[in-house]
Amino acid sequence: MHSICYFEIQADDPEALIRFYGEVFGWQFARVEGLPIPYWRITAGGGQHGGLLKRPAAPPPQQCGTNAYVCSIETADFDAAAARILSLGGIEAMPKFAIPGSGWQGYFLDPSGNTFGLFQTDPNAG
């Protein structure tokens, strides 16, 4: 456990990136309802999965560090892992929320300010 389970791409114009990645790599996109933000699930081939979301905040200015995909790490116990992250200097960026029928998701900043997700599988989430 504690492996990277999926990636997320943020977009100012999600439809443009759906076209881009679909045409370049053949990725498939499916809109997911019931989440706090506009979100599409990505099937990227080779068993890889990710998500595309409407960017919730402005991207960093040019030449100010990486503007990159966000990776989520799977854990067996979201609450225990979140408590450990916070006790070691991490910061909660977006509180835990349900992905109906799939699991629990939240976002954190590490002590250097890098964003990462935390995910716990739970088909009863919702």
DSSP file (Angstrom, degrees, kcal/mol; ACC not computed):
  #  RESIDUE AA STRUCTURE BP1 BP2  ACC     N-H-->O    O-->H-N    N-H-->O    O-->H-N    TCO  KAPPA ALPHA  PHI   PSI    X-CA   Y-CA   Z-CA
    1    1 A M              0   0    0      0, 0.0    74,-0.1     0, 0.0     3,-0.1   0.000 360.0 360.0 360.0-177.7    0.0    0.0    0.0
    2    2 A H        +     0   0    0     72,-1.2     2,-0.3     1,-0.2    73,-0.1   0.822 360.0 135.6  62.0  36.7    1.0    3.7    0.0
    3    3 A S        -     0   0    0     71,-0.2    71,-2.4     1,-0.0     2,-0.4  -0.715  69.6 -87.8-104.8 162.0    1.7    3.6   -3.8
    4    4 A I  E     -A   73   0A   0     -2,-0.3    69,-0.2    69,-0.2     3,-0.1  -0.564  44.4-179.0 -68.6 124.3    0.7    6.2   -6.3
    5    5 A C  E     -     0   0A   0     67,-2.3    44,-0.3    -2,-0.4     2,-0.3   0.688  57.0 -15.5-104.4 -22.0   -2.8    5.1   -7.4
    6    6 A Y  E     -A   72   0A   0     66,-0.9    66,-2.4    42,-0.1    -1,-0.3  -0.978  57.4-124.0-169.9 169.7   -3.7    7.8  -10.0
    7    7 A F  E     -Ab  71  50A   0     42,-1.1    44,-1.9    -2,-0.3     2,-0.4  -0.813  15.2-150.8-120.1 160.2   -2.8   11.2  -11.4
    8    8 A E  E     -Ab  70  51A   0     62,-2.2    62,-2.4    -2,-0.3     2,-0.5  -0.996   0.5-158.2-134.3 141.6   -4.8   14.4  -11.8
    9    9 A I  E     - b   0  52A   0     42,-2.6    44,-2.3    -2,-0.4     2,-0.3  -0.970  12.4-146.9-116.6 129.5   -4.4   17.2  -14.4
   10   10 A Q  E     - b   0  53A   0     -2,-0.5     2,-0.4    58,-0.2    44,-0.2  -0.753  19.6-172.5 -95.1 145.1   -5.8   20.6  -13.7
   11   11 A A  E     - b   0  54A   0     42,-2.2    44,-2.9    -2,-0.3     4,-0.1  -0.998  34.5-156.8-142.1 138.1   -7.2   22.7  -16.5
   12   12 A D  S    S+     0   0    0     -2,-0.4    -1,-0.1     1,-0.3    42,-0.1   0.835 107.8  27.5 -72.7 -35.0   -8.5   26.2  -17.1
   13   13 A D  S >> S-     0   0    0      1,-0.1     4,-1.6    -3,-0.1     3,-0.8  -0.786  73.6-177.5-127.6  84.5  -10.4   24.8  -20.1
   14   14 A P  H 3> S+     0   0    0      0, 0.0     4,-2.5     0, 0.0     5,-0.2   0.859  81.2  57.5 -54.4 -40.1  -11.1   21.1  -19.4
   15   15 A E  H 3> S+     0   0    0      1,-0.2     4,-2.0     2,-0.2     5,-0.2   0.878 104.8  52.1 -61.0 -37.0  -12.8   20.5  -22.8
   16   16 A A  H <> S+     0   0    0     -3,-0.8     4,-2.5     1,-0.2    -1,-0.2   0.904 111.9  45.4 -65.5 -40.9   -9.6   21.7  -24.6
   17   17 A L  H  X S+     0   0    0     -4,-1.6     4,-2.8     2,-0.2     5,-0.4   0.835 108.0  57.3 -73.6 -30.6   -7.4   19.3  -22.6
   18   18 A I  H  X S+     0   0    0     -4,-2.5     4,-1.9    -5,-0.2    -2,-0.2   0.942 111.8  42.8 -61.0 -45.9   -9.9   16.4  -23.2
   19   19 A R  H  X S+     0   0    0     -4,-2.0     4,-2.6    -5,-0.2     5,-0.3   0.936 115.2  50.5 -62.9 -46.5   -9.5   17.0  -26.9
   20   20 A F  H  X S+     0   0    0     -4,-2.5     4,-2.8     1,-0.2     5,-0.3   0.963 116.9  36.6 -58.2 -58.1   -5.7   17.4  -26.6
   21   21 A Y  H  X>S+     0   0    0     -4,-2.8     4,-2.1     1,-0.2     6,-1.3   0.839 116.6  54.6 -69.1 -32.1   -5.0   14.2  -24.6
   22   22 A G  H  X5S+     0   0    0     -4,-1.9     4,-1.1    -5,-0.4    -1,-0.2   0.927 115.5  38.1 -64.0 -44.2   -7.7   12.2  -26.4
   23   23 A E  H  <5S+     0   0    0     -4,-2.6    -2,-0.2    -5,-0.2    -1,-0.2   0.876 121.5  43.4 -76.4 -37.9   -6.2   13.0  -29.8
   24   24 A V  H  <5S+     0   0    0     -4,-2.8    -3,-0.2    -5,-0.3    -2,-0.2   0.943 135.7  10.2 -73.0 -47.5   -2.5   12.8  -28.8
   25   25 A F  H  <5S-     0   0    0     -4,-2.1    -3,-0.2    -5,-0.3    -2,-0.2   0.496  94.8-116.2-114.8  -6.8   -2.7    9.6  -26.6
   26   26 A G     << +     0   0    0     -4,-1.1    -4,-0.2    -5,-0.6    -3,-0.1   0.701  53.6 167.2  76.5  18.0   -6.1    8.1  -27.2
   27   27 A W        -     0   0    0     -6,-1.3     2,-0.4    17,-0.1    -1,-0.2  -0.354  28.9-135.1 -66.3 147.5   -7.2    8.6  -23.6
   28   28 A Q  E     -C   43   0A   0     15,-2.1    15,-2.4     2,-0.0     2,-0.4  -0.843  16.5-159.0-105.2 142.5  -10.9    8.2  -22.8
   29   29 A F  E     -C   42   0A   0     -2,-0.4     2,-0.4    13,-0.2    13,-0.2  -0.963   9.4-176.1-125.4 138.3  -12.7   10.7  -20.5
   30   30 A A  E     -C   41   0A   0     11,-2.0    11,-3.3    -2,-0.4     2,-0.1  -0.990  28.4-122.2-134.7 125.4  -16.0   10.3  -18.5
   31   31 A R  E     -C   40   0A   0     -2,-0.4     2,-0.5     9,-0.3     9,-0.3  -0.418  23.0-149.8 -65.5 136.3  -17.6   13.0  -16.6
   32   32 A V  E     -C   39   0A   0      7,-2.8     7,-0.5    -2,-0.1     3,-0.4  -0.951  10.9-157.5-111.7 122.6  -18.1   12.2  -12.9
   33   33 A E        +     0   0    0     -2,-0.5     7,-0.0     1,-0.2     4,-0.0  -0.546  65.8  45.9 -93.5 162.2  -21.1   13.7  -11.1
   34   34 A G  S    S+     0   0    0      1,-0.3    -1,-0.2    -2,-0.2    64,-0.1   0.574  80.1 118.9  86.7  11.1  -21.5   14.3   -7.4
   35   35 A L  S    S-     0   0    0     -3,-0.4    -1,-0.3     2,-0.2    64,-0.1  -0.701  74.7-115.3-105.0 161.3  -18.1   15.9   -6.7
   36   36 A P  S    S+     0   0    0      0, 0.0    -1,-0.1     0, 0.0    -3,-0.0   0.548  99.1  37.2 -74.2  -3.7  -17.4   19.3   -5.3
   37   37 A I  S    S-     0   0    0     -4,-0.0    -2,-0.2     0, 0.0     2,-0.2  -0.962 101.6 -85.1-140.2 155.6  -15.7   20.4   -8.6
   38   38 A P        +     0   0    0      0, 0.0    16,-1.7     0, 0.0     2,-0.3  -0.483  61.9 175.0 -61.1 128.6  -16.1   19.7  -12.3
   39   39 A Y  E     -CD  32  53A   0     -7,-0.5    -7,-2.8    -2,-0.2     2,-0.4  -0.998  26.6-166.7-147.9 140.3  -14.3   16.4  -12.8
   40   40 A W  E     -CD  31  52A   0     12,-2.6    12,-2.7    -2,-0.3     2,-0.3  -0.992  22.4-131.5-126.8 135.4  -13.7   13.8  -15.6
   41   41 A R  E     -CD  30  51A   0    -11,-3.3   -11,-2.0    -2,-0.4     2,-0.4  -0.687  23.2-146.7 -83.1 138.1  -12.2   10.3  -15.0
   42   42 A I  E     -CD  29  50A   0      8,-3.3     8,-2.0    -2,-0.3     2,-0.6  -0.909  12.8-164.0-109.4 131.7   -9.3    9.4  -17.4
   43   43 A T  E     +CD  28  49A   0    -15,-2.4   -15,-2.1    -2,-0.4     6,-0.2  -0.967  14.9 177.0-108.3 112.4   -8.6    5.9  -18.7
   44   44 A A  E     -     0   0A   0      4,-2.2     5,-0.1    -2,-0.6    -1,-0.1   0.380  39.0-109.2-102.6   2.8   -5.1    6.2  -20.1
   45   45 A G  E >  S+ D   0  48A   0      3,-0.5     3,-1.7   -17,-0.1    -1,-0.2   0.046  94.0  66.2  86.1 158.6   -4.3    2.7  -21.2
   46   46 A G  T 3  S-     0   0    0      1,-0.3     3,-0.1    -3,-0.1    -1,-0.0   0.725 129.8 -66.2  64.5  20.5   -2.0    0.2  -19.7
   47   47 A G  T 3  S+     0   0    0      1,-0.3     2,-0.3     0, 0.0    -1,-0.3   0.533 100.2 138.4  79.4   4.9   -4.2    0.0  -16.6
   48   48 A Q  E <   - D   0  45A   0     -3,-1.7    -4,-2.2   -42,-0.0    -3,-0.5  -0.651  30.1-173.1 -88.3 141.1   -3.4    3.6  -15.7
   49   49 A H  E     + D   0  43A   0    -44,-0.3   -42,-1.1    -2,-0.3     2,-0.3  -0.957  11.2 153.4-132.9 150.9   -6.2    5.9  -14.5
   50   50 A G  E     -bD   7  42A   0     -8,-2.0    -8,-3.3    -2,-0.3     2,-0.3  -0.837  28.9-115.7-154.4-167.8   -6.4    9.6  -13.7
   51   51 A G  E     -bD   8  41A   0    -44,-1.9   -42,-2.6   -10,-0.3     2,-0.4  -0.983   5.8-150.5-143.5 153.4   -8.6   12.6  -13.5
   52   52 A L  E     +bD   9  40A   0    -12,-2.7   -12,-2.6    -2,-0.3     2,-0.3  -0.994  25.0 179.1-123.0 130.0   -9.1   15.9  -15.1
   53   53 A L  E     -bD  10  39A   0    -44,-2.3   -42,-2.2    -2,-0.4     2,-0.3  -0.951  37.8 -98.9-134.2 152.9  -10.5   18.8  -13.1
   54   54 A K  E     -b   11   0A   0    -16,-1.7   -42,-0.2    -2,-0.3   -44,-0.0  -0.535  57.0-101.5 -63.7 126.8  -11.4   22.4  -13.5
   55   55 A R        -     0   0    0    -44,-2.9    -1,-0.1    -2,-0.3   -45,-0.0  -0.319  30.8-158.1 -57.0 123.6   -8.5   24.3  -12.0
   56   56 A P  S    S+     0   0    0      0, 0.0     2,-0.3     0, 0.0    -1,-0.2   0.601  71.9  16.4 -82.8 -10.4   -9.6   25.5   -8.5
   57   57 A A  S    S-     0   0    0      0, 0.0     0, 0.0     0, 0.0     0, 0.0  -0.959  97.1 -73.9-152.9 165.7   -7.1   28.3   -8.3
   58   58 A A        -     0   0    0     -2,-0.3   -46,-0.0     1,-0.1     0, 0.0  -0.348  51.2-116.0 -63.9 142.8   -4.7   30.3  -10.5
   59   59 A P        -     0   0    0      0, 0.0    -1,-0.1     0, 0.0     3,-0.1  -0.354  41.3 -87.3 -72.3 161.5   -1.6   28.5  -11.7
   60   60 A P        -     0   0    0      0, 0.0     3,-0.1     0, 0.0     4,-0.1  -0.356  54.4 -94.7 -65.2 151.6    1.8   29.7  -10.5
   61   61 A P    >   -     0   0    0      0, 0.0     3,-1.1     0, 0.0    -3,-0.0  -0.205  56.0 -76.2 -61.8 159.1    3.3   32.5  -12.8
   62   62 A Q  T 3  S+     0   0    0      1,-0.2     0, 0.0     2,-0.1     0, 0.0  -0.241 117.9  16.3 -54.0 144.3    5.7   31.5  -15.5
   63   63 A Q  T 3  S+     0   0    0      2,-0.2    -1,-0.2    -3,-0.1     3,-0.1   0.754  94.2 111.1  61.7  30.5    9.2   30.6  -14.3
   64   64 A C  S <  S-     0   0    0     -3,-1.1     2,-0.2     1,-0.5    -1,-0.1  -0.118  88.5 -69.2-121.3  36.0    8.0   30.2  -10.6
   65   65 A G  S    S-     0   0    0     -5,-0.1    -1,-0.5     2,-0.1     2,-0.2  -0.465  81.7 -24.8 104.8-179.6    8.4   26.5  -10.2
   66   66 A T        -     0   0    0     -2,-0.2     2,-0.6    -3,-0.1     0, 0.0  -0.436  36.6-166.0 -75.4 135.4    6.7   23.4  -11.5
   67   67 A N        +     0   0    0     -2,-0.2     2,-0.2    -8,-0.1    -2,-0.1  -0.936  44.4 146.2-112.1 100.0    3.1   23.5  -12.8
   68   68 A A        -     0   0    0     -2,-0.6   -58,-0.2     1,-0.1     2,-0.1  -0.661  51.5 -71.7-134.7 176.8    2.5   19.8  -12.9
   69   69 A Y        -     0   0    0     -2,-0.2     2,-0.5   -60,-0.1   -60,-0.2  -0.370  45.7-126.3 -67.3 153.2    0.1   16.8  -12.4
   70   70 A V  E     -A    8   0A   0    -62,-2.4   -62,-2.2    -2,-0.1     2,-0.4  -0.915  20.3-152.2-104.0 130.7   -0.9   16.0   -8.9
   71   71 A C  E     -A    7   0A   0     -2,-0.5    46,-2.4    44,-0.4     2,-0.4  -0.819   4.1-147.2-101.3 142.8   -0.4   12.4   -7.8
   72   72 A S  E     -Ae   6 117A   0    -66,-2.4   -67,-2.3    -2,-0.4   -66,-0.9  -0.888   7.4-144.8-109.0 142.2   -2.6   10.7   -5.1
   73   73 A I  E     -Ae   4 118A   0     44,-2.4    46,-2.4    -2,-0.4     2,-0.3  -0.899  15.4-131.0-109.0 129.6   -1.3    8.1   -2.8
   74   74 A E  E     + e   0 119A   0    -71,-2.4   -72,-1.2    -2,-0.5     2,-0.3  -0.587  28.3 178.3 -82.8 140.1   -3.5    5.2   -1.7
   75   75 A T        -     0   0    0     44,-2.7    46,-0.4    -2,-0.3     3,-0.3  -0.965  35.1-135.8-137.7 154.0   -3.8    4.4    2.0
   76   76 A A  S    S+     0   0    0     -2,-0.3     2,-0.4     1,-0.3    -1,-0.1   0.738 101.8  33.5 -79.2 -23.6   -5.8    1.8    4.0
   77   77 A D     >  -     0   0    0      1,-0.1     4,-2.4    42,-0.1    -1,-0.3  -0.827  64.3-173.6-139.0  95.6   -6.8    4.4    6.7
   78   78 A F  H  > S+     0   0    0     -2,-0.4     4,-3.0    -3,-0.3     5,-0.2   0.920  85.9  49.8 -54.9 -50.2   -7.3    8.0    5.4
   79   79 A D  H  > S+     0   0    0      1,-0.2     4,-2.2     2,-0.2    -1,-0.2   0.886 112.1  46.8 -63.1 -40.5   -7.8    9.5    8.9
   80   80 A A  H  > S+     0   0    0      2,-0.2     4,-2.0     1,-0.2    -1,-0.2   0.920 114.6  47.2 -66.5 -43.4   -4.7    7.9   10.4
   81   81 A A  H  X S+     0   0    0     -4,-2.4     4,-2.5     2,-0.2    -2,-0.2   0.906 111.6  51.1 -64.9 -41.0   -2.5    8.9    7.4
   82   82 A A  H  X S+     0   0    0     -4,-3.0     4,-2.5    -5,-0.2    -2,-0.2   0.912 109.3  50.4 -62.7 -43.0   -3.9   12.5    7.5
   83   83 A A  H  X S+     0   0    0     -4,-2.2     4,-2.3    -5,-0.2    -1,-0.2   0.902 111.3  48.8 -61.6 -40.7   -3.1   12.8   11.2
   84   84 A R  H  X S+     0   0    0     -4,-2.0     4,-1.2     2,-0.2    -2,-0.2   0.912 109.8  52.0 -66.2 -42.3    0.4   11.6   10.5
   85   85 A I  H ><>S+     0   0    0     -4,-2.5     5,-2.7     1,-0.2     3,-0.5   0.941 113.0  44.8 -57.4 -48.6    0.8   14.1    7.6
   86   86 A L  H ><5S+     0   0    0     -4,-2.5     3,-1.4     1,-0.2    -1,-0.2   0.874 109.7  54.8 -66.1 -37.8   -0.3   16.9    9.8
   87   87 A S  H 3<5S+     0   0    0     -4,-2.3    -1,-0.2     1,-0.3    -2,-0.2   0.735 107.2  52.1 -68.5 -20.9    1.9   15.8   12.8
   88   88 A L  T <<5S-     0   0    0     -4,-1.2    -1,-0.3    -3,-0.5    -2,-0.2   0.197 131.7 -86.1-102.3  15.7    5.0   15.9   10.5
   89   89 A G  T < 5S+     0   0    0     -3,-1.4    -3,-0.2     1,-0.3    -2,-0.1   0.486  81.9 138.2  99.3   3.4    4.4   19.4    9.2
   90   90 A G      < -     0   0    0     -5,-2.7     2,-0.4    -6,-0.2    -1,-0.3  -0.354  42.6-138.2 -74.4 163.5    2.0   18.8    6.3
   91   91 A I  E     -F  109   0A   0     18,-2.3    18,-2.8    -2,-0.1     2,-0.5  -0.978  14.6-118.7-126.7 136.5   -0.9   21.1    5.7
   92   92 A E  E     +F  108   0A   0     -2,-0.4    16,-0.3    16,-0.2   -10,-0.0  -0.631  30.8 176.0 -73.0 122.8   -4.4   20.2    4.7
   93   93 A A  E    S+     0   0A   0     14,-2.5    15,-0.2    -2,-0.5    -1,-0.2   0.786  74.1   8.4 -96.4 -35.9   -5.2   21.8    1.3
   94   94 A M  E    S-F  107   0A   0     13,-1.9    13,-2.3     3,-0.0    -1,-0.3  -0.936  86.7-118.0-147.6 122.1   -8.7   20.4    0.8
   95   95 A P  E     -     0   0A   0      0, 0.0    10,-0.1     0, 0.0    13,-0.0  -0.074  44.9 -76.3 -60.8 159.5  -10.5   18.4    3.4
   96   96 A K  E     +     0   0A   0     10,-0.1     2,-0.3     8,-0.1    10,-0.2  -0.252  57.6 175.8 -52.9 134.6  -11.6   14.8    3.0
   97   97 A F  E     -F  105   0A   0      8,-2.8     8,-2.6    -3,-0.1     2,-0.3  -0.972  29.5-103.5-142.9 158.3  -14.6   14.3    0.8
   98   98 A A  E     -F  104   0A   0     -2,-0.3     6,-0.2     6,-0.2     8,-0.0  -0.602  12.3-158.3 -84.1 139.2  -16.5   11.3   -0.6
   99   99 A I  E >>  -F  103   0A   0      4,-3.2     3,-2.7    -2,-0.3     4,-2.0  -0.943  43.6-114.8-106.6 100.9  -16.2   10.1   -4.2
  100  100 A P  T 34 S-     0   0    0      0, 0.0    26,-0.2     0, 0.0    24,-0.1  -0.045  89.5  -2.2 -49.7 126.8  -19.5    8.2   -4.2
  101  101 A G  T 34 S+     0   0    0     24,-2.5    25,-0.1    21,-0.2    23,-0.1   0.467 130.9  62.7  75.8   2.7  -19.1    4.5   -4.6
  102  102 A S  T <4 S-     0   0    0     -3,-2.7    20,-2.5     1,-0.3     2,-0.3   0.716  98.7 -89.9-124.4 -52.7  -15.3    4.7   -4.9
  103  103 A G  E  <  -FG  99 121A   0     -4,-2.0    -4,-3.2    18,-0.3     2,-0.4  -0.990  45.1 -50.2 167.3-160.3  -13.7    6.1   -1.7
  104  104 A W  E     -FG  98 120A   0     16,-2.6    16,-2.3    -2,-0.3     2,-0.3  -0.916  43.4-173.6-116.4 137.6  -12.4    9.1    0.2
  105  105 A Q  E     +FG  97 119A   0     -8,-2.6    -8,-2.8    -2,-0.4     2,-0.3  -0.951  10.8 158.5-131.8 148.3  -10.1   11.8   -1.2
  106  106 A G  E     - G   0 118A   0     12,-1.5    12,-2.5    -2,-0.3     2,-0.4  -0.956  26.5-130.2-157.6 167.9   -8.3   14.8    0.3
  107  107 A Y  E     +FG  94 117A   0    -13,-2.3   -14,-2.5    -2,-0.3   -13,-1.9  -0.958  21.4 179.3-130.9 147.2   -5.3   17.0   -0.6
  108  108 A F  E     -FG  92 116A   0      8,-2.7     8,-2.3    -2,-0.4     2,-0.4  -0.905  24.4-129.2-138.6 162.0   -2.3   18.1    1.4
  109  109 A L  E     -FG  91 115A   0    -18,-2.8   -18,-2.3    -2,-0.3     6,-0.2  -0.963  25.2-136.3-110.9 134.7    0.8   20.2    1.0
  110  110 A D    >   -     0   0    0      4,-2.4     3,-2.6    -2,-0.4   -21,-0.1  -0.317  41.4 -87.4 -78.0 173.9    4.1   18.7    2.1
  111  111 A P  T 3  S+     0   0    0      0, 0.0    -1,-0.1     0, 0.0   -21,-0.0   0.670 131.1  53.2 -60.8 -14.8    6.5   20.8    4.2
  112  112 A S  T 3  S-     0   0    0      2,-0.1   -22,-0.0     0, 0.0    -2,-0.0   0.361 123.0-103.6 -97.8   4.6    8.0   22.2    0.9
  113  113 A G  S <  S+     0   0    0     -3,-2.6     2,-0.4     1,-0.3   -23,-0.0   0.576  70.5 146.8  88.6  10.2    4.6   23.2   -0.4
  114  114 A N        -     0   0    0      1,-0.0    -4,-2.4   -44,-0.0     2,-0.3  -0.659  44.1-130.6 -81.5 133.2    4.1   20.4   -2.9
  115  115 A T  E     + G   0 109A   0     -2,-0.4   -44,-0.4    -6,-0.2     2,-0.3  -0.638  33.8 164.4 -83.6 137.9    0.5   19.3   -3.4
  116  116 A F  E     - G   0 108A   0     -8,-2.3    -8,-2.7    -2,-0.3     2,-0.2  -0.983  27.4-126.9-147.2 156.2   -0.4   15.6   -3.2
  117  117 A G  E     -eG  72 107A   0    -46,-2.4   -44,-2.4    -2,-0.3     2,-0.4  -0.658   9.1-150.8-101.3 159.1   -3.6   13.7   -2.8
  118  118 A L  E     -eG  73 106A   0    -12,-2.5   -12,-1.5    -2,-0.2     2,-0.4  -0.999  18.2-174.4-127.9 132.1   -4.6   11.0   -0.3
  119  119 A F  E     -eG  74 105A   0    -46,-2.4   -44,-2.7    -2,-0.4     2,-0.4  -0.990  14.0-171.3-135.6 134.9   -7.1    8.3   -1.3
  120  120 A Q  E     - G   0 104A   0    -16,-2.3   -16,-2.6    -2,-0.4     2,-0.2  -0.991  27.6-126.8-123.0 123.3   -8.8    5.5    0.6
  121  121 A T  E     + G   0 103A   0     -2,-0.4   -18,-0.3   -46,-0.4   -19,-0.1  -0.490  42.3 153.0 -66.8 132.1  -10.9    2.9   -1.3
  122  122 A D    >   -     0   0    0    -20,-2.5     3,-2.3    -2,-0.2   -21,-0.2  -0.645  30.4-164.2-161.3  99.9  -14.4    2.5    0.1
  123  123 A P  T 3  S+     0   0    0      0, 0.0   -20,-0.1     0, 0.0   -22,-0.1   0.665  93.5  59.1 -63.0 -13.3  -17.2    1.4   -2.2
  124  124 A N  T 3  S+     0   0    0    -22,-0.1   -21,-0.0   -24,-0.1    -3,-0.0   0.415  77.6 122.2 -92.9   0.8  -19.7    2.7    0.5
  125  125 A A    <         0   0    0     -3,-2.3   -24,-2.5     1,-0.2   -23,-0.1  -0.308 360.0 360.0 -62.0 144.6  -18.3    6.2    0.4
  126  126 A G              0   0    0    -26,-0.2    -1,-0.2   -25,-0.1   -28,-0.0   0.350 360.0 360.0 149.1 360.0  -20.9    8.8   -0.4
